[in-house]
Amino acid sequence: MTAEVERIGVPMGVYVDVNNMPWTPSRTPGSMQKTLFSDPETGRSTVMFKIAPGGVIPYHEHPELEQTFVLEGSLEDDAGICMAGNFVWRPAGSRHEARSPNGATMIVVFMKPPVRMTPPT
């Protein structure tokens, strides 16, 4: 066993039945989530999000690397648009507001949870 497996106390693999997990409200209005993995000690998590058409993820900072794979729809910010089947990653310290004009379903991997911030004026 590795130190990581011993620390979090799980077997060498955890299979998640994502299709049968309920969607739960996220902290962003009009957005639902399924938490696929979460480690409260490190802040790492993998979350599937579903954003309603016109949804906005308020301005925030990523204290560590963030990775997003868009399954359906699209997600955009001032740096570009990530369409279904595409992937975007953001380095530690990146800040943005994300929008989904037509809705989106995506899997996001966080090394640390994002931090909500006041947008620049």
CNS distance restraints for C-alpha pairs under 8 A (distance, minus, plus):
assign (resid   1 and name CA) (resid   5 and name CA) 6.25 0.50 0.50
assign (resid   1 and name CA) (resid   6 and name CA) 6.68 0.50 0.50
assign (resid   1 and name CA) (resid  12 and name CA) 7.72 0.50 0.50
assign (resid   2 and name CA) (resid   6 and name CA) 6.31 0.50 0.50
assign (resid   3 and name CA) (resid   7 and name CA) 5.97 0.50 0.50
assign (resid   4 and name CA) (resid   8 and name CA) 6.28 0.50 0.50
assign (resid   5 and name CA) (resid   9 and name CA) 5.77 0.50 0.50
assign (resid   5 and name CA) (resid  10 and name CA) 5.89 0.50 0.50
assign (resid   5 and name CA) (resid  11 and name CA) 6.81 0.50 0.50
assign (resid   5 and name CA) (resid  12 and name CA) 6.79 0.50 0.50
assign (resid   6 and name CA) (resid  10 and name CA) 7.19 0.50 0.50
assign (resid   8 and name CA) (resid  39 and name CA) 7.78 0.50 0.50
assign (resid  10 and name CA) (resid  14 and name CA) 7.45 0.50 0.50
assign (resid  16 and name CA) (resid  36 and name CA) 6.85 0.50 0.50
assign (resid  17 and name CA) (resid  21 and name CA) 6.52 0.50 0.50
assign (resid  18 and name CA) (resid  34 and name CA) 7.67 0.50 0.50
assign (resid  18 and name CA) (resid  36 and name CA) 7.44 0.50 0.50
assign (resid  21 and name CA) (resid  34 and name CA) 6.88 0.50 0.50
assign (resid  22 and name CA) (resid  34 and name CA) 6.94 0.50 0.50
assign (resid  23 and name CA) (resid  32 and name CA) 5.77 0.50 0.50
assign (resid  23 and name CA) (resid  33 and name CA) 5.37 0.50 0.50
assign (resid  23 and name CA) (resid  34 and name CA) 5.47 0.50 0.50
assign (resid  24 and name CA) (resid  32 and name CA) 5.38 0.50 0.50
assign (resid  24 and name CA) (resid  33 and name CA) 5.33 0.50 0.50
assign (resid  24 and name CA) (resid  34 and name CA) 6.47 0.50 0.50
assign (resid  25 and name CA) (resid  29 and name CA) 7.90 0.50 0.50
assign (resid  25 and name CA) (resid  31 and name CA) 6.32 0.50 0.50
assign (resid  25 and name CA) (resid  32 and name CA) 4.50 0.50 0.50
assign (resid  25 and name CA) (resid  33 and name CA) 6.19 0.50 0.50
assign (resid  26 and name CA) (resid  31 and name CA) 5.67 0.50 0.50
assign (resid  26 and name CA) (resid  32 and name CA) 5.08 0.50 0.50
assign (resid  26 and name CA) (resid  33 and name CA) 5.71 0.50 0.50
assign (resid  27 and name CA) (resid  31 and name CA) 7.64 0.50 0.50
assign (resid  28 and name CA) (resid  56 and name CA) 7.71 0.50 0.50
assign (resid  28 and name CA) (resid  57 and name CA) 6.26 0.50 0.50
assign (resid  28 and name CA) (resid  58 and name CA) 7.66 0.50 0.50
assign (resid  29 and name CA) (resid  55 and name CA) 7.69 0.50 0.50
assign (resid  30 and name CA) (resid  51 and name CA) 6.18 0.50 0.50
assign (resid  30 and name CA) (resid  52 and name CA) 5.48 0.50 0.50
assign (resid  30 and name CA) (resid  55 and name CA) 6.18 0.50 0.50
assign (resid  31 and name CA) (resid  49 and name CA) 6.85 0.50 0.50
assign (resid  31 and name CA) (resid  50 and name CA) 5.60 0.50 0.50
assign (resid  31 and name CA) (resid  51 and name CA) 4.44 0.50 0.50
assign (resid  31 and name CA) (resid  52 and name CA) 6.13 0.50 0.50
assign (resid  31 and name CA) (resid  55 and name CA) 7.25 0.50 0.50
assign (resid  32 and name CA) (resid  49 and name CA) 5.72 0.50 0.50
assign (resid  32 and name CA) (resid  50 and name CA) 5.16 0.50 0.50
assign (resid  32 and name CA) (resid  51 and name CA) 6.56 0.50 0.50
assign (resid  33 and name CA) (resid  47 and name CA) 6.60 0.50 0.50
assign (resid  33 and name CA) (resid  48 and name CA) 5.49 0.50 0.50
assign (resid  33 and name CA) (resid  49 and name CA) 4.43 0.50 0.50
assign (resid  33 and name CA) (resid  50 and name CA) 6.20 0.50 0.50
assign (resid  34 and name CA) (resid  47 and name CA) 5.74 0.50 0.50
assign (resid  34 and name CA) (resid  48 and name CA) 5.10 0.50 0.50
assign (resid  34 and name CA) (resid  49 and name CA) 6.59 0.50 0.50
assign (resid  35 and name CA) (resid  45 and name CA) 7.49 0.50 0.50
assign (resid  35 and name CA) (resid  46 and name CA) 6.29 0.50 0.50
assign (resid  35 and name CA) (resid  47 and name CA) 4.51 0.50 0.50
assign (resid  35 and name CA) (resid  48 and name CA) 6.40 0.50 0.50
assign (resid  36 and name CA) (resid  45 and name CA) 7.49 0.50 0.50
assign (resid  36 and name CA) (resid  46 and name CA) 5.43 0.50 0.50
assign (resid  36 and name CA) (resid  47 and name CA) 5.46 0.50 0.50
assign (resid  36 and name CA) (resid  48 and name CA) 7.06 0.50 0.50
assign (resid  37 and name CA) (resid  44 and name CA) 7.90 0.50 0.50
assign (resid  37 and name CA) (resid  45 and name CA) 5.14 0.50 0.50
assign (resid  37 and name CA) (resid  46 and name CA) 4.97 0.50 0.50
assign (resid  37 and name CA) (resid  47 and name CA) 6.93 0.50 0.50
assign (resid  38 and name CA) (resid  43 and name CA) 7.20 0.50 0.50
assign (resid  38 and name CA) (resid  44 and name CA) 5.94 0.50 0.50
assign (resid  38 and name CA) (resid  45 and name CA) 4.27 0.50 0.50
assign (resid  38 and name CA) (resid  46 and name CA) 6.58 0.50 0.50
assign (resid  39 and name CA) (resid  43 and name CA) 5.62 0.50 0.50
assign (resid  39 and name CA) (resid  44 and name CA) 5.42 0.50 0.50
assign (resid  39 and name CA) (resid  45 and name CA) 6.28 0.50 0.50
assign (resid  40 and name CA) (resid  44 and name CA) 7.18 0.50 0.50
assign (resid  42 and name CA) (resid 111 and name CA) 7.68 0.50 0.50
assign (resid  42 and name CA) (resid 112 and name CA) 7.16 0.50 0.50
assign (resid  43 and name CA) (resid 110 and name CA) 7.64 0.50 0.50
assign (resid  43 and name CA) (resid 111 and name CA) 6.16 0.50 0.50
assign (resid  43 and name CA) (resid 112 and name CA) 4.53 0.50 0.50
assign (resid  43 and name CA) (resid 113 and name CA) 6.09 0.50 0.50
assign (resid  44 and name CA) (resid 109 and name CA) 7.51 0.50 0.50
assign (resid  44 and name CA) (resid 110 and name CA) 5.42 0.50 0.50
assign (resid  44 and name CA) (resid 111 and name CA) 4.31 0.50 0.50
assign (resid  44 and name CA) (resid 112 and name CA) 5.29 0.50 0.50
assign (resid  44 and name CA) (resid 113 and name CA) 7.26 0.50 0.50
assign (resid  45 and name CA) (resid 109 and name CA) 5.83 0.50 0.50
assign (resid  45 and name CA) (resid 110 and name CA) 5.21 0.50 0.50
assign (resid  45 and name CA) (resid 111 and name CA) 6.61 0.50 0.50
assign (resid  45 and name CA) (resid 112 and name CA) 7.50 0.50 0.50
assign (resid  45 and name CA) (resid 113 and name CA) 7.80 0.50 0.50
assign (resid  46 and name CA) (resid 107 and name CA) 6.95 0.50 0.50
assign (resid  46 and name CA) (resid 108 and name CA) 5.64 0.50 0.50
assign (resid  46 and name CA) (resid 109 and name CA) 4.42 0.50 0.50
assign (resid  46 and name CA) (resid 110 and name CA) 6.27 0.50 0.50
assign (resid  47 and name CA) (resid 107 and name CA) 5.65 0.50 0.50
assign (resid  47 and name CA) (resid 108 and name CA) 5.28 0.50 0.50
assign (resid  47 and name CA) (resid 109 and name CA) 6.52 0.50 0.50
assign (resid  48 and name CA) (resid 105 and name CA) 7.10 0.50 0.50
assign (resid  48 and name CA) (resid 106 and name CA) 5.56 0.50 0.50
assign (resid  48 and name CA) (resid 107 and name CA) 4.32 0.50 0.50
assign (resid  48 and name CA) (resid 108 and name CA) 6.26 0.50 0.50
assign (resid  49 and name CA) (resid 104 and name CA) 7.84 0.50 0.50
assign (resid  49 and name CA) (resid 105 and name CA) 5.57 0.50 0.50
assign (resid  49 and name CA) (resid 106 and name CA) 5.37 0.50 0.50
assign (resid  49 and name CA) (resid 107 and name CA) 6.32 0.50 0.50
assign (resid  49 and name CA) (resid 108 and name CA) 7.53 0.50 0.50
assign (resid  50 and name CA) (resid 103 and name CA) 7.48 0.50 0.50
assign (resid  50 and name CA) (resid 104 and name CA) 5.71 0.50 0.50
assign (resid  50 and name CA) (resid 105 and name CA) 4.37 0.50 0.50
assign (resid  50 and name CA) (resid 106 and name CA) 6.64 0.50 0.50
assign (resid  51 and name CA) (resid  55 and name CA) 5.80 0.50 0.50
assign (resid  51 and name CA) (resid 100 and name CA) 6.98 0.50 0.50
assign (resid  51 and name CA) (resid 103 and name CA) 5.22 0.50 0.50
assign (resid  51 and name CA) (resid 104 and name CA) 5.17 0.50 0.50
assign (resid  51 and name CA) (resid 105 and name CA) 6.38 0.50 0.50
assign (resid  52 and name CA) (resid 100 and name CA) 7.50 0.50 0.50
assign (resid  52 and name CA) (resid 102 and name CA) 7.38 0.50 0.50
assign (resid  52 and name CA) (resid 103 and name CA) 4.62 0.50 0.50
assign (resid  52 and name CA) (resid 104 and name CA) 6.87 0.50 0.50
assign (resid  53 and name CA) (resid 100 and name CA) 6.07 0.50 0.50
assign (resid  53 and name CA) (resid 101 and name CA) 5.24 0.50 0.50
assign (resid  53 and name CA) (resid 102 and name CA) 4.28 0.50 0.50
assign (resid  53 and name CA) (resid 103 and name CA) 3.74 0.50 0.50
assign (resid  53 and name CA) (resid 104 and name CA) 7.42 0.50 0.50
assign (resid  54 and name CA) (resid  99 and name CA) 7.01 0.50 0.50
assign (resid  54 and name CA) (resid 100 and name CA) 5.50 0.50 0.50
assign (resid  54 and name CA) (resid 101 and name CA) 4.27 0.50 0.50
assign (resid  54 and name CA) (resid 102 and name CA) 6.14 0.50 0.50
assign (resid  54 and name CA) (resid 103 and name CA) 6.46 0.50 0.50
assign (resid  55 and name CA) (resid  99 and name CA) 5.90 0.50 0.50
assign (resid  55 and name CA) (resid 100 and name CA) 5.31 0.50 0.50
assign (resid  55 and name CA) (resid 101 and name CA) 6.64 0.50 0.50
assign (resid  55 and name CA) (resid 103 and name CA) 6.75 0.50 0.50
assign (resid  56 and name CA) (resid  97 and name CA) 7.20 0.50 0.50
assign (resid  56 and name CA) (resid  98 and name CA) 5.79 0.50 0.50
assign (resid  56 and name CA) (resid  99 and name CA) 4.47 0.50 0.50
assign (resid  56 and name CA) (resid 100 and name CA) 6.39 0.50 0.50
assign (resid  57 and name CA) (resid  97 and name CA) 5.78 0.50 0.50
assign (resid  57 and name CA) (resid  98 and name CA) 5.03 0.50 0.50
assign (resid  57 and name CA) (resid  99 and name CA) 6.23 0.50 0.50
assign (resid  58 and name CA) (resid  96 and name CA) 7.94 0.50 0.50
assign (resid  58 and name CA) (resid  97 and name CA) 5.16 0.50 0.50
assign (resid  58 and name CA) (resid  98 and name CA) 6.88 0.50 0.50
assign (resid  58 and name CA) (resid 116 and name CA) 7.08 0.50 0.50
assign (resid  59 and name CA) (resid  95 and name CA) 6.92 0.50 0.50
assign (resid  59 and name CA) (resid  96 and name CA) 5.20 0.50 0.50
assign (resid  59 and name CA) (resid  97 and name CA) 4.12 0.50 0.50
assign (resid  59 and name CA) (resid  98 and name CA) 7.43 0.50 0.50
assign (resid  59 and name CA) (resid 116 and name CA) 6.16 0.50 0.50
assign (resid  59 and name CA) (resid 117 and name CA) 5.81 0.50 0.50
assign (resid  59 and name CA) (resid 118 and name CA) 6.69 0.50 0.50
assign (resid  59 and name CA) (resid 119 and name CA) 5.69 0.50 0.50
assign (resid  60 and name CA) (resid  95 and name CA) 5.51 0.50 0.50
assign (resid  60 and name CA) (resid  96 and name CA) 5.78 0.50 0.50
assign (resid  60 and name CA) (resid  97 and name CA) 6.53 0.50 0.50
assign (resid  60 and name CA) (resid 114 and name CA) 6.30 0.50 0.50
assign (resid  60 and name CA) (resid 115 and name CA) 5.31 0.50 0.50
assign (resid  60 and name CA) (resid 116 and name CA) 4.22 0.50 0.50
assign (resid  60 and name CA) (resid 117 and name CA) 5.01 0.50 0.50
assign (resid  60 and name CA) (resid 118 and name CA) 7.79 0.50 0.50
assign (resid  60 and name CA) (resid 119 and name CA) 7.94 0.50 0.50
assign (resid  61 and name CA) (resid  93 and name CA) 6.06 0.50 0.50
assign (resid  61 and name CA) (resid  94 and name CA) 5.62 0.50 0.50
assign (resid  61 and name CA) (resid  95 and name CA) 4.29 0.50 0.50
assign (resid  61 and name CA) (resid  96 and name CA) 6.78 0.50 0.50
assign (resid  61 and name CA) (resid 114 and name CA) 5.61 0.50 0.50
assign (resid  61 and name CA) (resid 115 and name CA) 5.21 0.50 0.50
assign (resid  61 and name CA) (resid 116 and name CA) 6.51 0.50 0.50
assign (resid  61 and name CA) (resid 117 and name CA) 6.93 0.50 0.50
assign (resid  62 and name CA) (resid  66 and name CA) 6.68 0.50 0.50
assign (resid  62 and name CA) (resid  90 and name CA) 7.62 0.50 0.50
assign (resid  62 and name CA) (resid  91 and name CA) 7.35 0.50 0.50
assign (resid  62 and name CA) (resid  92 and name CA) 5.48 0.50 0.50
assign (resid  62 and name CA) (resid  93 and name CA) 5.39 0.50 0.50
assign (resid  62 and name CA) (resid  94 and name CA) 5.54 0.50 0.50
assign (resid  62 and name CA) (resid  95 and name CA) 6.46 0.50 0.50
assign (resid  62 and name CA) (resid 112 and name CA) 7.42 0.50 0.50
assign (resid  62 and name CA) (resid 113 and name CA) 7.18 0.50 0.50
assign (resid  62 and name CA) (resid 114 and name CA) 4.78 0.50 0.50
assign (resid  62 and name CA) (resid 115 and name CA) 6.54 0.50 0.50
assign (resid  63 and name CA) (resid  92 and name CA) 4.96 0.50 0.50
assign (resid  63 and name CA) (resid  93 and name CA) 5.27 0.50 0.50
assign (resid  63 and name CA) (resid  94 and name CA) 7.63 0.50 0.50
assign (resid  63 and name CA) (resid 112 and name CA) 6.30 0.50 0.50
assign (resid  63 and name CA) (resid 113 and name CA) 7.43 0.50 0.50
assign (resid  63 and name CA) (resid 114 and name CA) 6.46 0.50 0.50
assign (resid  63 and name CA) (resid 115 and name CA) 7.38 0.50 0.50
assign (resid  64 and name CA) (resid  91 and name CA) 6.46 0.50 0.50
assign (resid  64 and name CA) (resid  92 and name CA) 3.92 0.50 0.50
assign (resid  64 and name CA) (resid  93 and name CA) 6.74 0.50 0.50
assign (resid  64 and name CA) (resid 110 and name CA) 7.43 0.50 0.50
assign (resid  64 and name CA) (resid 111 and name CA) 5.60 0.50 0.50
assign (resid  64 and name CA) (resid 112 and name CA) 5.73 0.50 0.50
assign (resid  65 and name CA) (resid  89 and name CA) 7.14 0.50 0.50
assign (resid  65 and name CA) (resid  90 and name CA) 5.81 0.50 0.50
assign (resid  65 and name CA) (resid  91 and name CA) 4.68 0.50 0.50
assign (resid  65 and name CA) (resid  92 and name CA) 4.85 0.50 0.50
assign (resid  65 and name CA) (resid 110 and name CA) 6.65 0.50 0.50
assign (resid  65 and name CA) (resid 111 and name CA) 5.91 0.50 0.50
assign (resid  65 and name CA) (resid 112 and name CA) 7.78 0.50 0.50
assign (resid  66 and name CA) (resid  89 and name CA) 5.55 0.50 0.50
assign (resid  66 and name CA) (resid  90 and name CA) 5.22 0.50 0.50
assign (resid  66 and name CA) (resid  91 and name CA) 6.61 0.50 0.50
assign (resid  66 and name CA) (resid  92 and name CA) 7.53 0.50 0.50
assign (resid  66 and name CA) (resid 108 and name CA) 7.14 0.50 0.50
assign (resid  66 and name CA) (resid 109 and name CA) 5.81 0.50 0.50
assign (resid  66 and name CA) (resid 110 and name CA) 4.93 0.50 0.50
assign (resid  66 and name CA) (resid 111 and name CA) 6.57 0.50 0.50
assign (resid  67 and name CA) (resid  87 and name CA) 7.43 0.50 0.50
assign (resid  67 and name CA) (resid  88 and name CA) 6.02 0.50 0.50
assign (resid  67 and name CA) (resid  89 and name CA) 4.27 0.50 0.50
assign (resid  67 and name CA) (resid  90 and name CA) 6.49 0.50 0.50
assign (resid  67 and name CA) (resid 108 and name CA) 5.58 0.50 0.50
assign (resid  67 and name CA) (resid 109 and name CA) 5.08 0.50 0.50
assign (resid  67 and name CA) (resid 110 and name CA) 6.73 0.50 0.50
assign (resid  68 and name CA) (resid  87 and name CA) 5.62 0.50 0.50
assign (resid  68 and name CA) (resid  88 and name CA) 5.32 0.50 0.50
assign (resid  68 and name CA) (resid  89 and name CA) 6.09 0.50 0.50
assign (resid  68 and name CA) (resid 106 and name CA) 6.67 0.50 0.50
assign (resid  68 and name CA) (resid 107 and name CA) 5.73 0.50 0.50
assign (resid  68 and name CA) (resid 108 and name CA) 4.41 0.50 0.50
assign (resid  68 and name CA) (resid 109 and name CA) 6.45 0.50 0.50
assign (resid  69 and name CA) (resid  84 and name CA) 7.90 0.50 0.50
assign (resid  69 and name CA) (resid  85 and name CA) 6.99 0.50 0.50
assign (resid  69 and name CA) (resid  86 and name CA) 5.97 0.50 0.50
assign (resid  69 and name CA) (resid  87 and name CA) 4.43 0.50 0.50
assign (resid  69 and name CA) (resid  88 and name CA) 6.62 0.50 0.50
assign (resid  69 and name CA) (resid 106 and name CA) 5.55 0.50 0.50
assign (resid  69 and name CA) (resid 107 and name CA) 5.30 0.50 0.50
assign (resid  69 and name CA) (resid 108 and name CA) 6.50 0.50 0.50
assign (resid  70 and name CA) (resid  74 and name CA) 6.69 0.50 0.50
assign (resid  70 and name CA) (resid  75 and name CA) 7.51 0.50 0.50
assign (resid  70 and name CA) (resid  82 and name CA) 6.89 0.50 0.50
assign (resid  70 and name CA) (resid  83 and name CA) 6.37 0.50 0.50
assign (resid  70 and name CA) (resid  84 and name CA) 4.84 0.50 0.50
assign (resid  70 and name CA) (resid  85 and name CA) 5.72 0.50 0.50
assign (resid  70 and name CA) (resid  86 and name CA) 5.83 0.50 0.50
assign (resid  70 and name CA) (resid  87 and name CA) 6.36 0.50 0.50
assign (resid  70 and name CA) (resid 104 and name CA) 7.12 0.50 0.50
assign (resid  70 and name CA) (resid 105 and name CA) 6.14 0.50 0.50
assign (resid  70 and name CA) (resid 106 and name CA) 4.23 0.50 0.50
assign (resid  70 and name CA) (resid 107 and name CA) 6.51 0.50 0.50
assign (resid  71 and name CA) (resid  84 and name CA) 4.99 0.50 0.50
assign (resid  71 and name CA) (resid  85 and name CA) 5.68 0.50 0.50
assign (resid  71 and name CA) (resid  86 and name CA) 7.88 0.50 0.50
assign (resid  71 and name CA) (resid 104 and name CA) 7.41 0.50 0.50
assign (resid  71 and name CA) (resid 105 and name CA) 5.42 0.50 0.50
assign (resid  71 and name CA) (resid 106 and name CA) 5.10 0.50 0.50
assign (resid  71 and name CA) (resid 107 and name CA) 7.37 0.50 0.50
assign (resid  72 and name CA) (resid  83 and name CA) 7.55 0.50 0.50
assign (resid  72 and name CA) (resid  84 and name CA) 4.71 0.50 0.50
assign (resid  72 and name CA) (resid  85 and name CA) 7.42 0.50 0.50
assign (resid  72 and name CA) (resid 104 and name CA) 5.26 0.50 0.50
assign (resid  72 and name CA) (resid 105 and name CA) 4.99 0.50 0.50
assign (resid  72 and name CA) (resid 106 and name CA) 6.88 0.50 0.50
assign (resid  73 and name CA) (resid  83 and name CA) 6.23 0.50 0.50
assign (resid  73 and name CA) (resid  84 and name CA) 5.42 0.50 0.50
assign (resid  73 and name CA) (resid 100 and name CA) 7.78 0.50 0.50
assign (resid  73 and name CA) (resid 102 and name CA) 6.30 0.50 0.50
assign (resid  73 and name CA) (resid 103 and name CA) 5.57 0.50 0.50
assign (resid  73 and name CA) (resid 104 and name CA) 4.21 0.50 0.50
assign (resid  73 and name CA) (resid 105 and name CA) 6.54 0.50 0.50
assign (resid  74 and name CA) (resid  81 and name CA) 6.84 0.50 0.50
assign (resid  74 and name CA) (resid  82 and name CA) 5.55 0.50 0.50
assign (resid  74 and name CA) (resid  83 and name CA) 4.39 0.50 0.50
assign (resid  74 and name CA) (resid  84 and name CA) 5.88 0.50 0.50
assign (resid  74 and name CA) (resid 100 and name CA) 5.97 0.50 0.50
assign (resid  74 and name CA) (resid 101 and name CA) 7.69 0.50 0.50
assign (resid  74 and name CA) (resid 102 and name CA) 6.93 0.50 0.50
assign (resid  74 and name CA) (resid 103 and name CA) 6.62 0.50 0.50
assign (resid  74 and name CA) (resid 104 and name CA) 5.32 0.50 0.50
assign (resid  75 and name CA) (resid  81 and name CA) 5.85 0.50 0.50
assign (resid  75 and name CA) (resid  82 and name CA) 5.27 0.50 0.50
assign (resid  75 and name CA) (resid  83 and name CA) 6.65 0.50 0.50
assign (resid  75 and name CA) (resid  98 and name CA) 6.58 0.50 0.50
assign (resid  75 and name CA) (resid  99 and name CA) 5.76 0.50 0.50
assign (resid  75 and name CA) (resid 100 and name CA) 4.83 0.50 0.50
assign (resid  75 and name CA) (resid 101 and name CA) 7.82 0.50 0.50
assign (resid  75 and name CA) (resid 103 and name CA) 7.81 0.50 0.50
assign (resid  75 and name CA) (resid 104 and name CA) 6.58 0.50 0.50
assign (resid  76 and name CA) (resid  80 and name CA) 5.69 0.50 0.50
assign (resid  76 and name CA) (resid  81 and name CA) 4.21 0.50 0.50
assign (resid  76 and name CA) (resid  82 and name CA) 6.07 0.50 0.50
assign (resid  76 and name CA) (resid  98 and name CA) 5.56 0.50 0.50
assign (resid  76 and name CA) (resid  99 and name CA) 5.22 0.50 0.50
assign (resid  76 and name CA) (resid 100 and name CA) 6.25 0.50 0.50
assign (resid  77 and name CA) (resid  81 and name CA) 6.57 0.50 0.50
assign (resid  77 and name CA) (resid  96 and name CA) 6.73 0.50 0.50
assign (resid  77 and name CA) (resid  97 and name CA) 6.08 0.50 0.50
assign (resid  77 and name CA) (resid  98 and name CA) 4.80 0.50 0.50
assign (resid  77 and name CA) (resid  99 and name CA) 6.17 0.50 0.50
assign (resid  78 and name CA) (resid  96 and name CA) 7.53 0.50 0.50
assign (resid  78 and name CA) (resid  97 and name CA) 7.93 0.50 0.50
assign (resid  82 and name CA) (resid  86 and name CA) 5.91 0.50 0.50
assign (resid  82 and name CA) (resid  87 and name CA) 6.62 0.50 0.50
assign (resid  82 and name CA) (resid  88 and name CA) 6.68 0.50 0.50
assign (resid  90 and name CA) (resid  94 and name CA) 6.24 0.50 0.50
assign (resid 100 and name CA) (resid 104 and name CA) 6.33 0.50 0.50
assign (resid 110 and name CA) (resid 114 and name CA) 7.78 0.50 0.50
